[in-house]
Amino acid sequence: MAEIMSIKDLLEMNLFIPDYQRPYKWTGRNIAYLLGDIENAIHDAKKNQNFSYRIGTIILHKAAENDVERYGIVDGQQRIISLVLLQLFLDKSYACRLLTTNFADKSSQANIHNNYRFINDWFALKTDEYGKVKDALNRILEVVVICVDKEAEAFQLFDSQNTRGRALDPHDLLKAYHLREMKNYPYEMQHAVTKWEAVNTKEIRELFELYLFPIRKWTSCTKSFSFSAKDIDTYKGIVENSPYSYAKRASRAMPYFQIAESFIAGNDFFEMVEHYLKLLSDIKTEIHTNSRFSVIQSVLADKANNSAGFRYVKNLFYCAVLCYFDRFRNFDEQVIKKLFSWAFMLRVDMISLGFDSINKYAIGDEGRYSNNIAMFTKIINARLHSEIANTQIGILRKPDDAANEKWSELYGTIKRLNGYSVGGDKNEWSN
């Protein structure tokens, strides 16, 4: 049974948290988003007296204890506890069944304490919002409540919606977020959905995971890790009509994108994804088909080079070219060879190569590398593309550094690509 309910009616139910539920994990950042959503709902309600704002779906399992109906929270615990904290702040005499819950987990206790303080601090600067938020909880905000009699059915329903035990794909969360930002533009919304669904979701996932997110981190000299739901703030963009100066600048720049810079939330997100999918495809096509890069093509196409470390540096190379081309729209042959040499010298340098070394190398960390160049930072700070073309790349290894024999052929290719002779001493210091 599914029913639309106000927040007030939901919290008045005889709710309880089953033992199998995970700890309360929401932090101040989540509370800030919740309060922001409520503010937006209050603003929209001024335009339409019958406006309501739906903040998600709650799944409950109907149980009984001594002939008293109880409802176990299967999905929606984080949101419900946060709403209880908000209600308690707004009305110190507020009472509900969930307030008697014994939260034994220390992380739950800490988050409950910290989030209540966050709510207090938020309202300290917005004292005129008390009544408006109270009204929103009673009248404007609503949830879809799905209640089933059997716990197994509740879990089955939860599985079908959220794939229990696995995080939702961040690009899907971003899609939902930006579609909400387009609620005033139904035609554009439908057009964005049509374009999005025409693309293989694997390509979108890889675009963020392998290219956009790592480049965004590396340009700020920050290590990159797997792109997950907790990182989606990076791509939420700027709210339309934001009064901030940087927002106005970004608005004027559209539809021109830069990987390390913000964009306007909503339709521009979908335009950005389409833009970078095409740009990445064009770059790879140019590298793999242009005769100027025949030496590079032979290395990239060698199926014998299929170790994890080789794949890491191959992707590092593509990321560097994408970052460069995104800024300059220039396919300078010298630059491509420099970026190739810079990326693949890491494979030559390392006997064993993991992603941690890729991270350190990309941001220019000191180490036993032939190069300590923060290449991505260098690219986004360069005024002219020639600054990258003229970058000195460390090619020749020092005599006391034994060359990685497994990659000696690759090392020879890099030397030839940069005009060095390969015969005789492999540690030769002259052209």
C-alpha positions in Angstrom: 0.0 0.0 0.0 1.4 3.4 -1.0 0.2 6.6 0.5 1.3 10.3 0.2 1.7 11.7 3.7 2.8 15.0 5.3 5.9 14.9 7.4 3.8 15.6 10.5 1.6 12.6 9.9 4.5 10.4 9.1 6.3 11.2 12.4 3.1 10.7 14.4 3.1 7.0 13.3 4.3 4.4 15.8 7.7 4.1 14.2 10.7 2.1 15.3 14.2 1.3 14.0 14.8 -2.4 13.5 18.0 -4.0 14.9 19.3 -4.7 11.4 19.4 -1.1 10.4 22.8 0.6 9.9 23.9 3.5 12.2 22.7 7.0 11.6 25.3 8.4 9.2 24.0 11.8 8.1 26.3 14.7 8.8 25.9 18.5 8.8 26.3 18.5 5.1 23.2 16.3 4.6 21.3 18.5 7.1 22.3 21.6 5.1 20.8 20.1 2.0 17.6 19.1 3.7 17.2 22.6 5.1 18.0 24.0 1.7 15.3 21.9 0.1 12.8 23.1 2.7 13.8 26.7 1.9 13.3 26.1 -1.8 9.9 24.5 -1.1 8.8 27.5 1.0 9.9 29.8 -1.8 8.0 27.9 -4.4 4.9 27.6 -2.2 4.6 31.4 -2.3 3.8 31.2 -6.0 1.2 28.5 -5.7 -1.1 28.0 -2.6 -1.6 24.3 -3.3 2.1 23.6 -3.9 3.6 20.5 -2.2 7.2 19.3 -2.2 7.9 15.5 -2.1 11.2 14.6 -0.4 11.3 10.9 -1.2 9.9 7.5 -0.5 9.7 5.7 2.9 9.4 1.9 3.1 7.8 0.6 6.3 7.1 -2.9 7.7 3.9 -3.1 9.6 4.3 -5.2 12.7 2.4 -5.7 15.9 3.3 -5.8 19.6 0.7 -6.6 22.2 -2.0 -5.9 19.7 -0.5 -2.4 19.1 0.5 -1.6 15.5 4.1 -0.6 15.0 6.0 0.3 11.8 9.6 -0.7 11.3 11.7 1.6 9.1 13.1 -0.4 6.2 14.2 2.5 4.0 14.4 6.2 5.0 15.9 6.0 8.4 18.5 8.7 7.8 15.8 11.2 6.6 13.3 10.4 9.3 15.8 10.8 12.2 16.9 14.1 10.8 13.3 15.3 10.5 12.7 14.3 14.1 15.7 16.3 15.2 14.3 19.3 13.3 10.9 18.9 14.9 12.5 18.6 18.3 14.4 21.8 17.8 11.3 23.7 16.6 9.2 22.4 19.5 11.2 21.4 22.6 8.0 19.7 24.0 7.8 17.5 20.9 7.4 13.8 21.6 7.3 10.8 19.4 8.2 7.1 19.7 11.5 7.5 17.9 12.8 9.8 20.6 12.8 6.8 23.0 15.2 4.8 20.8 18.4 3.7 22.4 21.2 4.5 19.9 24.0 2.3 21.2 26.3 3.0 18.2 28.8 5.7 19.1 28.8 7.2 15.6 25.0 7.5 15.7 25.2 9.3 19.0 27.9 11.7 17.7 26.0 12.4 14.5 22.7 13.0 16.3 24.5 15.4 18.7 26.3 17.3 15.9 23.4 17.5 13.6 21.1 19.0 16.4 23.8 21.6 17.0 24.0 22.3 13.2 20.2 22.9 13.1 20.6 25.2 16.1 23.4 27.2 14.4 21.5 27.4 11.2 18.4 28.9 12.8 20.5 31.3 14.9 21.1 33.2 11.7 17.6 32.8 10.4 15.3 33.4 13.3 12.5 34.5 11.1 12.4 31.0 9.5 11.0 29.2 12.5 7.3 29.6 11.6 7.9 29.0 7.9 9.7 25.7 8.5 7.1 24.5 10.9 4.4 25.3 8.4 6.4 23.5 5.7 6.6 20.4 7.8 2.9 20.4 8.4 1.6 21.5 5.1 4.1 21.6 2.2 6.5 18.7 2.6 5.3 15.2 1.9 6.6 11.7 1.4 5.4 8.6 -0.4 5.0 5.9 2.3 4.9 2.3 1.2 3.8 0.0 3.9 3.8 -3.8 3.7 2.8 -6.5 6.1 5.7 -8.9 5.6 9.2 -7.9 6.3 10.5 -10.0 3.4 8.2 -8.0 1.0 9.7 -4.8 2.4 13.2 -6.0 1.6 12.2 -7.1 -1.8 10.8 -3.7 -2.5 13.8 -2.0 -1.1 16.1 -4.2 -3.4 14.1 -3.3 -6.5 14.4 0.4 -5.8 17.9 0.8 -4.4 19.9 -2.5 -5.0 20.4 -3.1 -1.3 24.1 -3.3 -0.3 25.4 -1.3 -3.3 25.7 2.4 -3.5 23.6 4.1 -6.2 25.6 5.2 -9.2 26.6 8.8 -8.7 25.8 9.8 -12.3 22.3 8.6 -11.8 22.0 10.8 -8.6 23.3 13.7 -10.6 20.8 13.1 -13.4 17.9 13.2 -10.8 19.3 16.3 -9.2 19.7 18.3 -12.4 16.3 17.2 -13.7 14.8 18.7 -10.5 16.6 21.9 -11.2 14.8 22.0 -14.6 11.3 21.7 -13.1 10.3 25.0 -14.7 11.4 23.9 -18.1 9.4 20.7 -19.0 10.3 20.7 -22.7 14.0 21.0 -22.0 13.7 18.4 -19.3 12.2 15.8 -21.7 14.8 16.6 -24.3 17.6 16.1 -21.7 16.2 12.7 -20.7 15.9 11.6 -24.3 19.6 12.5 -25.0 20.8 10.9 -21.7 19.0 7.7 -22.4 20.5 7.5 -25.9 24.0 7.1 -24.4 25.4 3.9 -23.0 25.4 4.4 -19.2 28.8 2.6 -19.0 30.3 5.5 -21.1 28.8 8.1 -18.7 30.1 6.2 -15.7 33.6 5.9 -17.2 33.6 9.6 -18.2 33.2 10.7 -14.6 35.2 7.8 -13.0 38.2 7.8 -15.3 38.4 11.3 -16.7 36.4 14.2 -15.4 36.6 13.5 -11.6 40.4 12.6 -11.6 41.3 15.7 -13.7 39.2 17.9 -11.4 41.1 16.6 -8.4 44.5 16.7 -10.0 44.2 20.2 -11.3 43.8 21.3 -7.6 46.8 19.1 -6.6 44.5 16.8 -4.7 44.6 13.0 -4.9 41.7 11.3 -6.7 39.9 8.2 -5.6 36.8 6.3 -6.9 34.0 8.6 -7.8 31.1 7.9 -5.5 27.8 9.3 -4.2 29.6 11.4 -1.6 31.4 13.3 -4.4 28.4 14.4 -6.4 28.6 18.0 -4.9 31.5 18.5 -7.3 29.0 18.4 -10.2 25.9 19.9 -8.8 26.8 23.2 -10.5 25.5 26.7 -9.7 21.8 27.3 -9.0 20.2 29.3 -11.8 20.0 33.1 -11.1 22.5 32.8 -8.2 23.7 36.3 -7.2 27.3 35.3 -6.7 29.9 37.0 -8.9 31.5 33.7 -10.0 28.0 32.4 -10.9 27.3 35.4 -13.2 30.7 34.8 -14.8 29.9 31.1 -15.4 26.5 32.0 -16.8 28.0 34.3 -19.4 30.5 31.6 -20.3 27.9 29.0 -21.3 27.8 26.9 -23.4 31.6 26.8 -23.2 32.9 24.4 -20.5 36.1 24.0 -18.7 36.8 20.8 -16.7 38.0 22.6 -13.6 35.3 25.3 -13.5 31.6 25.4 -12.5 28.6 25.3 -14.7 24.9 26.3 -14.3 22.8 23.5 -12.7 20.1 21.9 -14.8 20.3 21.6 -18.6 23.9 22.6 -18.7 24.9 19.5 -16.8 23.4 17.3 -19.6 25.1 19.6 -22.2 28.4 19.2 -20.4 28.2 15.4 -20.3 27.4 15.3 -24.1 30.2 17.8 -24.8 32.9 15.8 -23.0 31.8 12.4 -24.3 32.3 13.8 -27.8 35.5 15.6 -27.0 37.0 12.5 -25.5 36.0 10.5 -28.5 37.5 13.1 -30.9 40.7 13.1 -29.0 41.1 9.3 -29.0 40.2 9.2 -32.7 42.9 11.8 -33.5 45.6 10.1 -31.5 44.8 6.6 -33.0 44.4 7.6 -36.6 46.7 10.6 -37.3 50.0 9.4 -38.9 51.9 12.0 -36.9 51.3 9.8 -33.8 52.3 6.5 -35.4 54.9 5.8 -32.7 52.4 6.5 -29.9 49.8 4.4 -31.7 52.1 1.3 -31.7 52.5 1.6 -27.9 48.8 2.1 -27.2 47.8 -0.8 -29.5 50.3 -3.3 -28.1 48.0 -6.0 -26.5 51.0 -7.5 -24.7 51.1 -4.3 -22.6 47.9 -5.1 -20.6 49.1 -4.9 -17.0 47.1 -2.8 -14.5 50.0 -0.4 -14.2 50.2 0.1 -18.0 46.4 0.7 -18.1 46.8 3.3 -15.4 49.5 5.3 -17.3 47.5 5.0 -20.5 44.5 6.6 -18.8 46.8 9.2 -17.3 48.0 10.1 -20.7 44.4 10.4 -22.1 43.5 12.6 -19.0 46.4 14.9 -19.6 45.5 15.3 -23.3 41.9 15.9 -22.5 42.8 18.5 -19.9 45.2 20.2 -22.4 42.8 20.1 -25.3 39.9 21.3 -23.1 41.9 24.5 -22.4 43.5 25.2 -25.7 41.7 23.4 -28.5 45.0 22.8 -30.1 46.5 19.5 -31.2 50.2 20.5 -31.2 52.2 17.4 -32.1 55.0 18.4 -29.7 52.6 18.7 -26.8 51.1 15.3 -27.4 54.5 13.7 -27.5 55.5 15.5 -24.3 52.4 14.4 -22.5 52.9 10.8 -23.7 56.5 10.8 -22.6 55.6 12.4 -19.2 52.9 9.8 -18.5 54.7 6.7 -19.8 58.0 7.5 -18.1 56.2 6.6 -14.8 55.7 3.1 -16.2 59.4 2.9 -17.0 60.3 4.2 -13.5 58.3 1.8 -11.4 58.8 -1.9 -11.0 55.4 -2.2 -9.4 52.8 0.5 -10.3 49.6 1.1 -8.4 47.1 3.9 -8.5 48.6 5.5 -5.4 51.7 6.2 -7.6 49.5 7.6 -10.3 48.0 10.0 -7.8 51.3 11.2 -6.5 52.8 11.6 -9.9 49.8 13.5 -11.3 50.0 16.2 -8.6 53.8 16.4 -8.7 54.6 14.7 -5.4 58.3 14.2 -4.7 59.4 10.6 -5.3 61.8 8.5 -7.2 60.4 9.5 -10.5 62.1 10.9 -13.6 59.6 13.8 -13.4 58.1 15.8 -10.5 55.8 18.0 -12.5 52.2 18.8 -11.4 51.2 18.5 -15.0 47.5 19.1 -14.6 48.0 22.2 -12.5 50.6 23.4 -15.0 48.1 23.0 -17.9 45.2 24.9 -16.3 47.5 27.8 -15.3 49.3 28.1 -18.6 48.5 31.2 -20.6 49.7 29.8 -24.0 49.8 26.2 -25.2 53.5 26.7 -26.0 54.2 26.7 -22.3 53.2 23.0 -22.3 55.1 22.3 -25.6 58.2 23.8 -24.0 58.0 21.8 -20.8 61.2 19.8 -20.1 60.3 16.2 -19.5 62.9 14.0 -17.7 63.7 11.2 -20.2 67.2 9.9 -19.4 67.6 8.0 -16.2 70.5 8.6 -13.9 73.3 6.1 -14.1 72.7 4.9 -10.5 69.0 4.2 -11.3 68.8 0.7 -12.8 66.3 0.8 -15.6 63.1 -1.3 -15.4 64.1 -4.1 -17.7 60.5 -5.3 -18.3 59.8 -1.9 -19.9 63.1 -1.4 -21.7 61.4 -1.4 -25.1 58.9 1.2 -24.0 61.8 3.2 -22.6 63.6 3.0 -26.0 60.5 4.2 -27.8 60.2 7.2 -25.5 63.9 8.1 -26.1 63.5 7.9 -29.8 60.3 9.9 -29.7 62.3 12.7 -28.0 65.4 12.6 -30.3 67.7 10.5 -28.2 69.8 7.6 -29.5 69.1 4.2 -28.0 72.1 2.2 -28.9 74.9 1.4 -26.4 74.5 2.7 -22.9 70.8 2.8 -22.0 71.6 5.5 -19.5 73.2 7.7 -22.1 73.1 11.4 -21.2 73.6 13.0 -24.6 71.6 13.3 -27.8 
